[in-house]
Amino acid sequence: MDERWDSLVSKFRSLGGIAENVCQKEGKFGRGIFSISPSLRSRIYTPIKLMVKKEDICLEGNQLRIKKEKKYNQEIRDFFNYYQDNFSWGGGGKEIVESFEKGLSLFSSDLKELIKNNFSIDLEERHKGDWENVLKQQFLNARSFKFAGNSVIVPVLELVNHEVNAFPFIKKINGISTPNYAPRETELTHVYGYSSSIQRVFKYGFFCQESIVFSLPFHIKLKDSKLNFICKGLDLKDDKIRYKITDSEIIIDGLPIASINKPIFIKNYFEYLLELTNLKNISQELFSKIVSFNCLRRQQILVKLDLVDNYSSRIISRSINYELDSISHV
């Protein structure tokens, strides 16, 4: 067993954390958390006292540190420093983020514009300013959890990888825990939250076969009507339909257009949307038009991505091809 891991677990437990029957090693998702003994339950629990607000973290040289003026005791600071230096930012995390962001920065202006218009990802804005701070910000954005109204880094628990069909982590009043799994031989995972594959790539830098595909932004003039049907192209976090109607426009936040696990959900969602917006007499032709637009636009982006050959372009292409394949089964 790695001495550094044993030291981390010891420090973590002394500060109120729980790390039962767990170790870190390589798996199919990269470095992850596994059971030491598959016949026993495994659990990680990070108490609120060990969580650090994202806004309270800065760079000192090449190391992540808690800002000196923030009110954290020395014991917490020492633990955070050891954790970041050996398992998070300094344990390969920075290098992974830099590889992905560097690849994005090499995209042509045309490709960056397509990404901005279709995925609402402004790479010029994302990479503005000092490069080291850009990397720090993207690293923290990918690692943070929402807890008690704050965006926080949750040491040790954040080492658990995402898996689509896993259970969600458990939020309690005073901390966050891994799901309550039975003893298992496979890697411990939890689901980070709902997202499309393409948005998962841009936020976290890895590809995952997410179960749902959302429409890109579109603006369609409805046939035999004065109405414009507009979609903002957002990923939806639940099945609630968010829309606005004016005399000339119907505006929706997002629209699911394909689902691997529940294809009937897509049909029902769209029919209910038409009912809510008094468009139930609109033919199926509208949905087919939306799907065709989405396929064509994704294919246009792929053509531009094929002109670049780096890790970032390849992983984005992989996610777009996956979404195109999912849409083809609608």
BARO-639634 format. One record per residue (C-alpha): residue number from 1; residue in one letter; x, y, z. Coordinates in steps of 0.02 Angstrom, whole numbers, plus 50000, padded with zeros to 5 digits. Example, Ala and Ser with C-alpha at 12.3 -4.5 7.8 and 13.67 -1.06 7.14 Angstrom:
residues 2
+-----+----+-------+-------+-------+
:   i : aa :    xx :    yy :    zz :
+-----+----+-------+-------+-------+
:   1 :  A : 50615 : 49775 : 50390 :
:   2 :  S : 50684 : 49947 : 50357 :
+-----+----+-------+-------+-------+
***
This chain:
residues 330
+-----+----+-------+-------+-------+
:   i : aa :    xx :    yy :    zz :
+-----+----+-------+-------+-------+
:   1 :  M : 50000 : 50000 : 50000 :
:   2 :  D : 50064 : 50175 : 49958 :
:   3 :  E : 50137 : 50259 : 50112 :
:   4 :  R : 50072 : 50428 : 50054 :
:   5 :  W : 49895 : 50358 : 50043 :
:   6 :  D : 49910 : 50285 : 50218 :
:   7 :  S : 49970 : 50453 : 50281 :
:   8 :  L : 49827 : 50544 : 50195 :
:   9 :  V : 49697 : 50426 : 50268 :
:  10 :  S : 49773 : 50444 : 50441 :
:  11 :  K : 49769 : 50635 : 50433 :
:  12 :  F : 49594 : 50631 : 50358 :
:  13 :  R : 49525 : 50521 : 50498 :
:  14 :  S : 49608 : 50625 : 50634 :
:  15 :  L : 49510 : 50775 : 50570 :
:  16 :  G : 49341 : 50687 : 50570 :
:  17 :  G : 49341 : 50609 : 50397 :
:  18 :  I : 49289 : 50430 : 50364 :
:  19 :  A : 49388 : 50321 : 50243 :
:  20 :  E : 49338 : 50138 : 50268 :
:  21 :  N : 49413 : 49997 : 50164 :
:  22 :  V : 49472 : 50109 : 50021 :
:  23 :  C : 49631 : 50132 : 49920 :
:  24 :  Q : 49679 : 50227 : 49763 :
:  25 :  K : 49736 : 50139 : 49605 :
:  26 :  E : 49717 : 50141 : 49416 :
:  27 :  G : 49553 : 50083 : 49339 :
:  28 :  K : 49454 : 50102 : 49178 :
:  29 :  F : 49416 : 50284 : 49221 :
:  30 :  G : 49597 : 50324 : 49264 :
:  31 :  R : 49650 : 50343 : 49445 :
:  32 :  G : 49504 : 50297 : 49557 :
:  33 :  I : 49449 : 50230 : 49725 :
:  34 :  F : 49434 : 50042 : 49755 :
:  35 :  S : 49395 : 49926 : 49900 :
:  36 :  I : 49543 : 49849 : 49989 :
:  37 :  S : 49437 : 49697 : 50035 :
:  38 :  P : 49294 : 49662 : 49912 :
:  39 :  S : 49197 : 49568 : 50047 :
:  40 :  L : 49180 : 49723 : 50157 :
:  41 :  R : 49084 : 49885 : 50134 :
:  42 :  S : 49181 : 50039 : 50080 :
:  43 :  R : 49142 : 50218 : 50123 :
:  44 :  I : 49213 : 50394 : 50114 :
:  45 :  Y : 49137 : 50537 : 50213 :
:  46 :  T : 49208 : 50714 : 50208 :
:  47 :  P : 49146 : 50828 : 50348 :
:  48 :  I : 49106 : 51011 : 50315 :
:  49 :  K : 49256 : 51066 : 50420 :
:  50 :  L : 49373 : 50994 : 50286 :
:  51 :  M : 49284 : 51076 : 50140 :
:  52 :  V : 49367 : 51230 : 50068 :
:  53 :  K : 49270 : 51363 : 49972 :
:  54 :  K : 49330 : 51378 : 49794 :
:  55 :  E : 49346 : 51566 : 49812 :
:  56 :  D : 49464 : 51542 : 49961 :
:  57 :  I : 49596 : 51451 : 49857 :
:  58 :  C : 49743 : 51534 : 49771 :
:  59 :  L : 49906 : 51489 : 49686 :
:  60 :  E : 50068 : 51512 : 49781 :
:  61 :  G : 50205 : 51477 : 49656 :
:  62 :  N : 50145 : 51316 : 49577 :
:  63 :  Q : 50047 : 51254 : 49727 :
:  64 :  L : 49865 : 51269 : 49776 :
:  65 :  R : 49846 : 51349 : 49945 :
:  66 :  I : 49710 : 51425 : 50055 :
:  67 :  K : 49721 : 51614 : 50053 :
:  68 :  K : 49813 : 51678 : 50207 :
:  69 :  E : 49676 : 51798 : 50256 :
:  70 :  K : 49541 : 51664 : 50261 :
:  71 :  K : 49490 : 51588 : 50428 :
:  72 :  Y : 49550 : 51408 : 50424 :
:  73 :  N : 49656 : 51338 : 50565 :
:  74 :  Q : 49833 : 51276 : 50533 :
:  75 :  E : 49784 : 51093 : 50549 :
:  76 :  I : 49659 : 51110 : 50407 :
:  77 :  R : 49784 : 51208 : 50303 :
:  78 :  D : 49919 : 51076 : 50327 :
:  79 :  F : 49799 : 50938 : 50277 :
:  80 :  F : 49739 : 51034 : 50123 :
:  81 :  N : 49919 : 51067 : 50069 :
:  82 :  Y : 49969 : 50884 : 50087 :
:  83 :  Y : 49813 : 50827 : 49995 :
:  84 :  Q : 49833 : 50949 : 49850 :
:  85 :  D : 50020 : 50919 : 49831 :
:  86 :  N : 50009 : 50730 : 49827 :
:  87 :  F : 49836 : 50679 : 49765 :
:  88 :  S : 49748 : 50820 : 49676 :
:  89 :  W : 49827 : 50973 : 49591 :
:  90 :  G : 50004 : 50910 : 49622 :
:  91 :  G : 49960 : 50727 : 49597 :
:  92 :  G : 49936 : 50740 : 49409 :
:  93 :  G : 49780 : 50850 : 49411 :
:  94 :  K : 49865 : 51005 : 49344 :
:  95 :  E : 49949 : 50910 : 49201 :
:  96 :  I : 49783 : 50833 : 49145 :
:  97 :  V : 49695 : 51002 : 49145 :
:  98 :  E : 49839 : 51088 : 49055 :
:  99 :  S : 49842 : 50957 : 48917 :
: 100 :  F : 49657 : 50980 : 48883 :
: 101 :  E : 49656 : 51171 : 48893 :
: 102 :  K : 49814 : 51186 : 48786 :
: 103 :  G : 49730 : 51082 : 48652 :
: 104 :  L : 49576 : 51194 : 48656 :
: 105 :  S : 49683 : 51350 : 48641 :
: 106 :  L : 49754 : 51286 : 48475 :
: 107 :  F : 49583 : 51280 : 48392 :
: 108 :  S : 49556 : 51397 : 48244 :
: 109 :  S : 49451 : 51553 : 48266 :
: 110 :  D : 49315 : 51476 : 48155 :
: 111 :  L : 49307 : 51321 : 48265 :
: 112 :  K : 49304 : 51425 : 48424 :
: 113 :  E : 49158 : 51524 : 48352 :
: 114 :  L : 49062 : 51365 : 48311 :
: 115 :  I : 49090 : 51301 : 48488 :
: 116 :  K : 49032 : 51466 : 48562 :
: 117 :  N : 48875 : 51475 : 48455 :
: 118 :  N : 48825 : 51294 : 48474 :
: 119 :  F : 48887 : 51239 : 48646 :
: 120 :  S : 48890 : 51409 : 48734 :
: 121 :  I : 49074 : 51383 : 48775 :
: 122 :  D : 49174 : 51543 : 48747 :
: 123 :  L : 49354 : 51481 : 48735 :
: 124 :  E : 49425 : 51656 : 48712 :
: 125 :  E : 49344 : 51712 : 48874 :
: 126 :  R : 49390 : 51550 : 48961 :
: 127 :  H : 49574 : 51573 : 48921 :
: 128 :  K : 49585 : 51759 : 48955 :
: 129 :  G : 49718 : 51817 : 49077 :
: 130 :  D : 49866 : 51732 : 49160 :
: 131 :  W : 49882 : 51552 : 49099 :
: 132 :  E : 49920 : 51478 : 49270 :
: 133 :  N : 49762 : 51557 : 49341 :
: 134 :  V : 49663 : 51491 : 49193 :
: 135 :  L : 49720 : 51315 : 49235 :
: 136 :  K : 49683 : 51340 : 49420 :
: 137 :  Q : 49507 : 51402 : 49382 :
: 138 :  Q : 49465 : 51260 : 49263 :
: 139 :  F : 49537 : 51133 : 49385 :
: 140 :  L : 49432 : 51201 : 49529 :
: 141 :  N : 49275 : 51214 : 49420 :
: 142 :  A : 49290 : 51030 : 49376 :
: 143 :  R : 49324 : 50974 : 49556 :
: 144 :  S : 49200 : 51078 : 49654 :
: 145 :  F : 49037 : 51024 : 49736 :
: 146 :  K : 48887 : 51129 : 49783 :
: 147 :  F : 48859 : 51120 : 49971 :
: 148 :  A : 48763 : 51234 : 50089 :
: 149 :  G : 48751 : 51368 : 49955 :
: 150 :  N : 48937 : 51370 : 49919 :
: 151 :  S : 49051 : 51298 : 49785 :
: 152 :  V : 49177 : 51194 : 49883 :
: 153 :  I : 49322 : 51074 : 49861 :
: 154 :  V : 49287 : 50912 : 49954 :
: 155 :  P : 49453 : 50823 : 49989 :
: 156 :  V : 49462 : 50634 : 49966 :
: 157 :  L : 49280 : 50616 : 49913 :
: 158 :  E : 49322 : 50710 : 49752 :
: 159 :  L : 49440 : 50568 : 49705 :
: 160 :  V : 49288 : 50457 : 49671 :
: 161 :  N : 49255 : 50449 : 49484 :
: 162 :  H : 49094 : 50482 : 49388 :
: 163 :  E : 48993 : 50341 : 49310 :
: 164 :  V : 48827 : 50366 : 49220 :
: 165 :  N : 48727 : 50228 : 49303 :
: 166 :  A : 48802 : 50248 : 49476 :
: 167 :  F : 48707 : 50313 : 49627 :
: 168 :  P : 48727 : 50496 : 49676 :
: 169 :  F : 48837 : 50546 : 49823 :
: 170 :  I : 48743 : 50577 : 49985 :
: 171 :  K : 48731 : 50753 : 50057 :
: 172 :  K : 48705 : 50763 : 50244 :
: 173 :  I : 48691 : 50913 : 50359 :
: 174 :  N : 48875 : 50910 : 50407 :
: 175 :  G : 48959 : 50826 : 50259 :
: 176 :  I : 48954 : 50724 : 50098 :
: 177 :  S : 48968 : 50535 : 50083 :
: 178 :  T : 48990 : 50406 : 49947 :
: 179 :  P : 48833 : 50307 : 49901 :
: 180 :  N : 48783 : 50167 : 50019 :
: 181 :  Y : 48846 : 50023 : 49912 :
: 182 :  A : 48852 : 49840 : 49962 :
: 183 :  P : 49026 : 49761 : 49963 :
: 184 :  R : 49097 : 49763 : 49786 :
: 185 :  E : 49250 : 49712 : 49687 :
: 186 :  T : 49231 : 49852 : 49560 :
: 187 :  E : 49282 : 50034 : 49577 :
: 188 :  L : 49182 : 50148 : 49691 :
: 189 :  T : 49094 : 50278 : 49584 :
: 190 :  H : 48954 : 50404 : 49596 :
: 191 :  V : 48861 : 50510 : 49470 :
: 192 :  Y : 48916 : 50692 : 49464 :
: 193 :  G : 48746 : 50751 : 49401 :
: 194 :  Y : 48651 : 50759 : 49238 :
: 195 :  S : 48741 : 50822 : 49083 :
: 196 :  S : 48760 : 50789 : 48899 :
: 197 :  S : 48919 : 50703 : 48840 :
: 198 :  I : 48983 : 50859 : 48753 :
: 199 :  Q : 48957 : 50971 : 48905 :
: 200 :  R : 49038 : 50839 : 49015 :
: 201 :  V : 49193 : 50848 : 48904 :
: 202 :  F : 49207 : 51037 : 48913 :
: 203 :  K : 49182 : 51044 : 49102 :
: 204 :  Y : 49281 : 50892 : 49158 :
: 205 :  G : 49396 : 50849 : 49014 :
: 206 :  F : 49339 : 50669 : 48994 :
: 207 :  F : 49217 : 50576 : 48883 :
: 208 :  C : 49071 : 50478 : 48953 :
: 209 :  Q : 48924 : 50395 : 48867 :
: 210 :  E : 48789 : 50502 : 48947 :
: 211 :  S : 48612 : 50440 : 48927 :
: 212 :  I : 48532 : 50597 : 48853 :
: 213 :  V : 48567 : 50715 : 48708 :
: 214 :  F : 48506 : 50895 : 48705 :
: 215 :  S : 48472 : 51005 : 48556 :
: 216 :  L : 48593 : 51139 : 48502 :
: 217 :  P : 48522 : 51316 : 48494 :
: 218 :  F : 48400 : 51344 : 48352 :
: 219 :  H : 48279 : 51476 : 48285 :
: 220 :  I : 48137 : 51407 : 48178 :
: 221 :  K : 47997 : 51506 : 48095 :
: 222 :  L : 47842 : 51399 : 48119 :
: 223 :  K : 47751 : 51355 : 47960 :
: 224 :  D : 47584 : 51445 : 47934 :
: 225 :  S : 47615 : 51547 : 48092 :
: 226 :  K : 47688 : 51713 : 48147 :
: 227 :  L : 47780 : 51626 : 48288 :
: 228 :  N : 47966 : 51594 : 48300 :
: 229 :  F : 48015 : 51437 : 48397 :
: 230 :  I : 48179 : 51469 : 48488 :
: 231 :  C : 48286 : 51350 : 48590 :
: 232 :  K : 48431 : 51416 : 48695 :
: 233 :  G : 48519 : 51247 : 48684 :
: 234 :  L : 48545 : 51223 : 48871 :
: 235 :  D : 48568 : 51057 : 48959 :
: 236 :  L : 48421 : 51024 : 49075 :
: 237 :  K : 48451 : 50961 : 49252 :
: 238 :  D : 48275 : 50888 : 49271 :
: 239 :  D : 48120 : 50852 : 49166 :
: 240 :  K : 48036 : 51018 : 49203 :
: 241 :  I : 47993 : 51116 : 49045 :
: 242 :  R : 48052 : 51296 : 49056 :
: 243 :  Y : 47979 : 51410 : 48924 :
: 244 :  K : 47920 : 51586 : 48887 :
: 245 :  I : 47785 : 51640 : 48764 :
: 246 :  T : 47764 : 51811 : 48684 :
: 247 :  D : 47658 : 51870 : 48538 :
: 248 :  S : 47794 : 51822 : 48416 :
: 249 :  E : 47905 : 51695 : 48505 :
: 250 :  I : 47907 : 51534 : 48601 :
: 251 :  I : 48072 : 51519 : 48692 :
: 252 :  I : 48128 : 51360 : 48780 :
: 253 :  D : 48286 : 51336 : 48883 :
: 254 :  G : 48327 : 51165 : 48815 :
: 255 :  L : 48257 : 51015 : 48724 :
: 256 :  P : 48305 : 50831 : 48744 :
: 257 :  I : 48313 : 50751 : 48572 :
: 258 :  A : 48381 : 50577 : 48608 :
: 259 :  S : 48391 : 50457 : 48754 :
: 260 :  I : 48482 : 50291 : 48756 :
: 261 :  N : 48389 : 50221 : 48907 :
: 262 :  K : 48216 : 50299 : 48885 :
: 263 :  P : 48178 : 50338 : 48701 :
: 264 :  I : 47992 : 50354 : 48738 :
: 265 :  F : 48034 : 50498 : 48857 :
: 266 :  I : 48090 : 50604 : 48708 :
: 267 :  K : 47926 : 50581 : 48616 :
: 268 :  N : 47822 : 50615 : 48772 :
: 269 :  Y : 47925 : 50768 : 48820 :
: 270 :  F : 47904 : 50848 : 48649 :
: 271 :  E : 47718 : 50811 : 48641 :
: 272 :  Y : 47693 : 50886 : 48814 :
: 273 :  L : 47794 : 51040 : 48763 :
: 274 :  L : 47680 : 51066 : 48612 :
: 275 :  E : 47529 : 51048 : 48725 :
: 276 :  L : 47594 : 51176 : 48850 :
: 277 :  T : 47633 : 51301 : 48714 :
: 278 :  N : 47469 : 51273 : 48620 :
: 279 :  L : 47560 : 51196 : 48471 :
: 280 :  K : 47482 : 51024 : 48480 :
: 281 :  N : 47419 : 51040 : 48300 :
: 282 :  I : 47599 : 51055 : 48240 :
: 283 :  S : 47649 : 50900 : 48144 :
: 284 :  Q : 47791 : 50780 : 48183 :
: 285 :  E : 47881 : 50868 : 48042 :
: 286 :  L : 47942 : 50999 : 48166 :
: 287 :  F : 48034 : 50874 : 48275 :
: 288 :  S : 48111 : 50794 : 48121 :
: 289 :  K : 48169 : 50965 : 48065 :
: 290 :  I : 48250 : 50996 : 48236 :
: 291 :  V : 48338 : 50828 : 48231 :
: 292 :  S : 48401 : 50857 : 48054 :
: 293 :  F : 48468 : 51028 : 48102 :
: 294 :  N : 48559 : 50953 : 48252 :
: 295 :  C : 48640 : 50817 : 48148 :
: 296 :  L : 48696 : 50938 : 48013 :
: 297 :  R : 48770 : 51063 : 48136 :
: 298 :  R : 48865 : 50927 : 48230 :
: 299 :  Q : 48934 : 50861 : 48066 :
: 300 :  Q : 48993 : 51037 : 48020 :
: 301 :  I : 49086 : 51050 : 48185 :
: 302 :  L : 49166 : 50879 : 48157 :
: 303 :  V : 49235 : 50937 : 47990 :
: 304 :  K : 49326 : 51080 : 48079 :
: 305 :  L : 49385 : 50967 : 48219 :
: 306 :  D : 49461 : 50847 : 48093 :
: 307 :  L : 49582 : 50986 : 48044 :
: 308 :  V : 49658 : 50981 : 48219 :
: 309 :  D : 49747 : 50830 : 48291 :
: 310 :  N : 49767 : 50836 : 48479 :
: 311 :  Y : 49690 : 50756 : 48632 :
: 312 :  S : 49558 : 50892 : 48651 :
: 313 :  S : 49496 : 50883 : 48471 :
: 314 :  R : 49491 : 50693 : 48477 :
: 315 :  I : 49390 : 50683 : 48637 :
: 316 :  I : 49266 : 50816 : 48578 :
: 317 :  S : 49247 : 50725 : 48412 :
: 318 :  R : 49216 : 50564 : 48506 :
: 319 :  S : 49077 : 50643 : 48608 :
: 320 :  I : 48996 : 50721 : 48454 :
: 321 :  N : 49002 : 50556 : 48359 :
: 322 :  Y : 48924 : 50471 : 48509 :
: 323 :  E : 48783 : 50599 : 48511 :
: 324 :  L : 48756 : 50579 : 48324 :
: 325 :  D : 48743 : 50391 : 48347 :
: 326 :  S : 48618 : 50416 : 48488 :
: 327 :  I : 48513 : 50534 : 48381 :
: 328 :  S : 48513 : 50409 : 48238 :
: 329 :  H : 48414 : 50288 : 48348 :
: 330 :  V : 48272 : 50413 : 48378 :
+-----+----+-------+-------+-------+
***
